[in-house]
């Protein structure tokens, strides 16, 4: 089926930056479209952003202008650069390739 694994989460102060990485393998290696989602306690899951095979991107309203998704197809990876982090960005972040979800990585923004 394929495997998706995220890395790079952690604790960061408000205003700081963090870069998440996602590596895919197996059947989803050549999937065209990939995405980042997040889930915070007490909130609904929301899309952070998506990237196409042509590297076209779109973002959720809450992160547009602060977060950037990029892709390295040679390494079967996508990245999420998060700048200007706010406490409300605290969540588990998930990478998705087609219908395959990673286990998630925790991002905590707190002073």
N, C-alpha and C positions, 0 to 999 in steps of 0.2 A: 504494500500500500504506500509506503513511503514514510519518512520521518522528518519532523520539524523540531528544531531545538533552539531556544533563545538563550542569550547570555548578555551580561552587562548591567543588570539591575543593581540597585543598592540604595544607600541613603545619601541624599544631597540636600544642601541648604537652599532655601528659596532664592531664585535668581541664578542658580547654578546650572550646569549642563551635565548631560549624561548621554552616552551613545550605546544603544542596544544593537546586538547583532543576531541574525537568524540564519541558521544553516539548514538546508534541506538535502535530503538524500533519498535514494530509492525511486519509486514510481513518480514522485512529484518533482523530480529534479528539473524537468523542462516545462513545468507549468507556466502558463503565460502571465497570469495575474496573481499577485500576492498582496497581503494586507497586514496591517497591525490593528489590533483591537485592544481595548482595556476594560477592566472590570474593577470598580471600586466598591467597598462595603456599602450596602444600602442603596446602591445606584444600579441602573440598568447598564448592560454592556453597550459600549459605544465604539464606533469605528474611529480609529485615529487617523488612518490614511491608507491609500492603496497605490500600487505601482504596477504598470502594465509591462508587457514584454518590450515595449518601445520606450520604457522609462518615463512614460507619462504618469503624472501623479495627481492625486486630489486628496484633500484633507478635511477632517471634521472641523466644524466652526470653532470649537474650543481650543484647537491647537494651531490653526492656520496662521502662518507668519512666524511661528516659534519652532515648529518641528519640521524636519526634512527627511524624506525617505529616499534612499539611493539603492542601487542594485549592482552587484557584480556577478554576472551570469557565468563567468569562467570559474568562479569559486562557489557557485550555487548558493549565494548569500544575498540577503538584503539587510539594510541598516536603518536605524531610526535615530537621527541626531535630534536631541531635545535640548533646546536653549530656553533661557528665561523661565525655568521651572517654577511652578506655583504649588502650594500645598494641595490644591484641588487636582493636581496631576497625579497624586498618590493613587496607585492602583496596581493590579497585576496586569502586565502587558503580554499579549499573546500574538504570536506570528501565525499566519494562516496561509497555506498553500493549497489552493483549490478547496477541498473539504477537510484537509488534514490540519489539525491544530497542534501547536506545541504545548508543552506543560505550563508555560508562562514564566515570567520573571518579575519579581516584586520591585517596584520603584516607590520609594518613600521620600517625600519632600518635606523637610521639617528642620526647624532651627533648634 
